[in-house]
């Protein structure tokens, strides 16, 4: 069980359904410069709610930005900061 009182609590198992769609390919500004990225919109749904993710995938560096809308309405953004 992944229930956590800091954002949402539940009892029992949760079954999620997921949808993913590539919605665009565009240049975005990142901390490592301008990069061409596929934009992937995702949604997860369950009996307790839904969450969303917009991810940005670059063919050289992989996922360079992940923009989450969490089940409790909060947001989390992860971004590539540097490369070697």
C-alpha positions in Angstrom: 0.0 0.0 0.0 1.3 3.4 -1.0 -1.1 5.5 1.1 0.6 8.5 2.7 -1.3 10.9 5.0 0.8 13.8 3.7 -1.1 13.8 0.5 -3.9 11.1 0.4 -4.9 8.1 2.5 -6.9 5.0 1.4 -7.5 1.5 2.4 -7.0 -1.6 0.2 -5.6 -2.1 -3.2 -5.8 0.4 -6.0 -6.1 -0.4 -9.6 -5.0 2.3 -12.0 -5.6 2.8 -15.7 -3.1 4.8 -17.7 -3.3 6.7 -20.9 -0.3 8.1 -22.8 -0.3 10.3 -25.9 2.4 12.0 -27.9 0.8 15.4 -28.5 3.5 17.5 -30.0 7.2 17.9 -31.0 8.7 21.2 -30.2 11.7 23.1 -29.1 11.8 24.0 -25.4 14.2 26.0 -23.3 16.0 23.9 -20.7 18.9 24.4 -18.3 21.2 22.8 -20.9 19.9 25.0 -23.7 17.2 24.7 -26.4 16.2 21.1 -27.1 13.8 19.5 -29.6 11.4 17.4 -27.5 8.4 15.1 -27.9 5.6 16.2 -25.6 3.8 13.3 -23.9 0.6 13.8 -22.0 -0.3 11.1 -19.5 -3.2 10.5 -17.1 -3.6 7.9 -14.4 -7.1 7.2 -13.0 -8.3 5.1 -10.1 -11.2 4.9 -7.7 -9.6 7.6 -5.5 -8.9 10.2 -8.2 -6.5 11.0 -11.0 -3.1 12.4 -11.6 -1.5 13.9 -14.7 2.0 14.1 -16.2 3.3 16.2 -19.1 6.8 14.9 -20.0 9.3 16.2 -22.5 11.5 13.6 -24.2 14.7 14.5 -26.2 16.2 11.8 -28.4 19.8 12.5 -27.2 19.2 13.1 -23.5 16.0 11.2 -22.8 13.4 12.7 -20.5 14.5 16.3 -19.7 11.4 17.6 -17.9 8.6 15.9 -16.0 5.6 18.1 -14.9 3.3 16.3 -12.5 -0.1 17.2 -11.3 -0.5 15.0 -8.2 -3.7 13.3 -7.0 -4.0 15.9 -4.2 -3.8 18.9 -6.6 -0.1 19.7 -5.8 2.5 19.9 -8.5 6.0 18.4 -8.9 8.4 19.4 -11.6 11.7 17.6 -12.3 14.2 19.0 -14.8 17.5 17.9 -16.2 20.1 20.3 -14.8 23.3 19.3 -16.5 25.0 16.7 -18.8 28.5 15.3 -18.9 
